[in-house]
């Protein structure tokens, strides 16, 4: 029912899955069983996509993060100001780029919600971060589906 609702609303079937409040112990199995998904994002454990086996089927996981997430504007011990959001994201990007200089790709997931990052003062921090990333010349701002497709095509180049 959720897939059909998304398809009616967005005009196309979702190709990735992320549970809003966390997966159950059955979520990944259900995603694989349903079929039609290239990946799920119900993991917070890495900064690179990876494969896992689900019921004998190879399944791609494109991890999400709560570290670079505007939800921290409203959580205790979160961002006190838009400057904090920008600083954490900039520092994260800089460190991941340094780590990536060894020839291994890095992925930085930034979680955004219109009701939090969409407010003018907070949107300015997001704009500054995007501008900063674009100035680096080698940063790709994209969707998870694009990362999943790229990883499916290139993962063998980066076998650990």
C-alpha angles and dihedrals in degrees: 000000000000092000092050091048092052091047092051092047099042101029095239140063116261114252095193133044134215124168112227096221101022133291127276122233086265101047100095092045090051092048091052093042092051090052125198094089121114092196148341127229099206096124133085097186109099146023094228131060116253141180127247131181119245117182092334093312124114107236130188122228120196102191123226126208140215091197097079095034129124089220084085087074088075102031125090112262087021134122113323092194143359087264089064091053092049093046095050092047093046093048091047092050092048093051094045090050090051091050090047093056087084088072100264121117121240130203127207116193115202114194115212135181122187093225092058112025091029094073111105099246092046093042088060090062091050091049090050091050093050091048090048092050093048090051089061090069097216103063119110118204107199147132127277091249089059091049090049092051092046091049092049088054098042111025094105090063089064104042108160 
